[in-house]
Amino acid sequence: MKSKTTAYLLWFFLGGLGIHKFYLGKAGAGILYLLTFGIFGIGLIVDLFTLGSQVDAVNALKMATRNGSANQNQQVFVNVAAPQGGTTATQSAEAQILALPDTVPLSIREIVRMTGLGLDTVEQTVKRLQDKGMAHEVQTEEGRLLYDFTE
């Protein structure tokens, strides 16, 4: 597992050389940063705000690979017309969340990113799914709150 602290320290002291990108296993981006001093500093500024989520993504992929589901990020979204009776927004949000890969527990932020739903909608929908027994809270050793949708 990669550490956010280590990634930010590498970014702060050696970011222009792309060392933090190499640390995350992104050799191509590391070489680009090395040759362009962090894409002329713009990439470094972007990384200031996104490095934490980059570390989370690398760790999630590593965990998924360890669990035998390396293809979890491959998703297919299909837009379908609502039936004549119509569906409520609540049912639609529940359906989107339940359609996510259930190989690893997900954080609220990951659910928002993967579904495109708003934060409030995701929080309310996950709460309803918990009340129905279709979602379970999982707390990691680091204290992160994740949600498991497996039965």
C-alpha positions as CSV (number, residue, x, y, z in Angstrom):
1,M,0.0,0.0,0.0
2,K,1.2,3.5,-0.9
3,S,1.3,6.2,1.7
4,K,-0.2,9.7,1.1
5,T,2.4,11.2,3.4
6,T,5.3,9.7,1.4
7,A,3.7,10.8,-1.8
8,Y,3.3,14.4,-0.7
9,L,6.8,14.5,0.7
10,L,8.2,13.2,-2.6
11,W,6.0,15.8,-4.4
12,F,7.2,18.6,-2.2
13,F,11.0,17.9,-2.3
14,L,11.4,16.1,-5.7
15,G,8.1,16.9,-7.5
16,G,9.8,18.6,-10.4
17,L,11.7,15.4,-11.1
18,G,8.5,13.4,-11.1
19,I,9.7,11.1,-8.3
20,H,6.2,11.0,-6.7
21,K,4.9,9.7,-10.0
22,F,7.5,6.9,-10.1
23,Y,6.5,6.1,-6.5
24,L,2.9,5.6,-7.6
25,G,4.0,3.3,-10.4
26,K,3.3,5.9,-13.2
27,A,6.7,5.7,-15.0
28,G,5.4,7.4,-18.1
29,A,4.1,10.4,-16.2
30,G,7.3,10.4,-14.1
31,I,9.5,10.6,-17.2
32,L,7.3,13.4,-18.6
33,Y,7.6,15.4,-15.3
34,L,11.4,14.7,-15.3
35,L,11.8,16.1,-18.9
36,T,9.5,19.1,-18.4
37,F,10.0,19.9,-14.7
38,G,6.4,18.8,-13.8
39,I,4.9,20.0,-17.1
40,F,6.4,23.4,-16.5
41,G,5.0,23.5,-13.0
42,I,1.3,23.2,-14.0
43,G,1.3,19.4,-13.3
44,L,2.8,20.1,-9.9
45,I,0.0,22.4,-9.0
46,V,-2.6,20.0,-10.2
47,D,-1.0,17.2,-8.1
48,L,-1.2,19.4,-5.0
49,F,-5.0,18.9,-5.1
50,T,-5.2,15.4,-6.7
51,L,-2.3,13.4,-5.2
52,G,-4.4,12.0,-2.3
53,S,-7.0,10.6,-4.7
54,Q,-4.2,9.3,-7.0
55,V,-2.8,7.3,-4.0
56,D,-6.3,6.0,-3.2
57,A,-6.8,4.9,-6.8
58,V,-3.4,3.1,-6.8
59,N,-4.2,1.4,-3.5
60,A,-7.7,0.4,-4.6
61,L,-6.4,-1.1,-7.8
62,K,-3.7,-3.0,-5.9
63,M,-6.4,-4.3,-3.5
64,A,-8.7,-5.3,-6.3
65,T,-5.8,-7.1,-8.1
66,R,-5.0,-8.9,-4.8
67,N,-8.7,-10.0,-4.6
68,G,-8.5,-11.3,-8.2
69,S,-10.6,-8.6,-9.8
70,A,-8.2,-6.3,-11.6
71,N,-10.8,-5.3,-14.1
72,Q,-13.0,-3.5,-11.6
73,N,-12.5,-0.2,-13.3
74,Q,-14.0,-1.4,-16.6
75,Q,-17.6,-0.3,-16.4
76,V,-20.4,-0.1,-18.9
77,F,-23.2,2.4,-18.5
78,V,-26.4,2.0,-20.5
79,N,-29.1,4.6,-20.7
80,V,-32.5,3.1,-21.0
81,A,-35.9,4.8,-21.2
82,A,-37.9,4.6,-18.1
83,P,-40.9,2.3,-18.1
84,Q,-44.4,3.8,-18.7
85,G,-45.1,3.9,-15.0
86,G,-41.8,5.8,-14.5
87,T,-39.2,5.2,-11.9
88,T,-38.4,7.5,-9.1
89,A,-35.0,9.2,-8.7
90,T,-34.5,7.2,-5.5
91,Q,-34.9,3.9,-7.4
92,S,-32.6,5.1,-10.1
93,A,-29.9,6.1,-7.6
94,E,-30.2,2.8,-5.8
95,A,-30.0,0.9,-9.1
96,Q,-26.8,2.8,-10.1
97,I,-25.1,2.2,-6.8
98,L,-26.1,-1.5,-6.7
99,A,-24.8,-1.9,-10.3
100,L,-21.2,-0.9,-9.1
101,P,-18.6,-3.7,-8.9
102,D,-19.0,-5.4,-5.5
103,T,-15.6,-6.9,-5.3
104,V,-14.3,-4.4,-2.7
105,P,-16.0,-2.0,-0.3
106,L,-16.3,1.5,-1.6
107,S,-16.1,4.9,0.1
108,I,-18.8,7.6,-0.5
109,R,-16.3,9.6,-2.6
110,E,-15.6,6.6,-4.8
111,I,-19.3,6.0,-5.3
112,V,-19.9,9.6,-6.2
113,R,-17.0,9.4,-8.7
114,M,-18.2,6.1,-10.2
115,T,-21.9,7.0,-10.5
116,G,-21.8,10.7,-11.2
117,L,-24.5,11.2,-8.6
118,G,-24.3,14.1,-6.1
119,L,-22.8,13.7,-2.7
120,D,-26.1,14.2,-0.8
121,T,-27.9,11.8,-3.1
122,V,-25.2,9.1,-2.6
123,E,-25.2,9.6,1.2
124,Q,-29.0,9.4,1.4
125,T,-29.2,6.4,-0.9
126,V,-26.5,4.4,0.9
127,K,-28.4,5.1,4.2
128,R,-31.6,3.7,2.6
129,L,-29.7,0.7,1.3
130,Q,-28.3,0.1,4.8
131,D,-31.8,0.3,6.3
132,K,-32.9,-2.3,3.7
133,G,-30.0,-4.5,4.6
134,M,-28.4,-4.2,1.2
135,A,-25.3,-2.2,2.3
136,H,-23.0,-2.7,5.3
137,E,-20.5,-0.3,6.8
138,V,-16.9,-1.5,6.9
139,Q,-14.3,0.4,8.9
140,T,-10.6,-0.1,7.8
141,E,-7.7,-0.2,10.1
142,E,-6.9,3.4,9.1
143,G,-10.4,4.4,10.2
144,R,-11.8,4.9,6.7
145,L,-15.6,4.2,6.4
146,L,-16.4,2.0,3.4
147,Y,-19.6,0.4,2.3
148,D,-20.0,-3.2,1.2
149,F,-22.9,-4.1,-1.2
150,T,-22.3,-7.8,-1.3
151,E,-25.0,-10.1,0.1
